[in-house]
């Protein structure tokens, strides 16, 4: 059980990725006309959701079944 708690630290990655605006405070490069600032944050929303599901599944470990 103790090892599974450390997996939750993976959720810090998206927090850090959007915490510091100089990482993404730019208009270039554009992707299909969408400025970098916008698509960077959308991409991290999707990545964050996937990481949350992965952490949940690892921590759950089939205990509720």
C-alpha positions, 0 to 999 in steps of 0.5 A: 500500500505504501508504494502506491502512494508514491505514484500520486506524485506523478500528478505534480507534473501537470501542476508544474507544467502550467504553474510557470507561465514563461514555459508557455507565454508565447504565440508561436508556434501555431498549430492549425492557427491556434496560438501556442499558449492555447494549445499547450494548455489544452494538451496539458488538460488531456495529459492531466486527465490521462495521468489522473486515470492512471494514478487512480487505477494503480492506487485502486489496485482492484481493491474495490472489486 
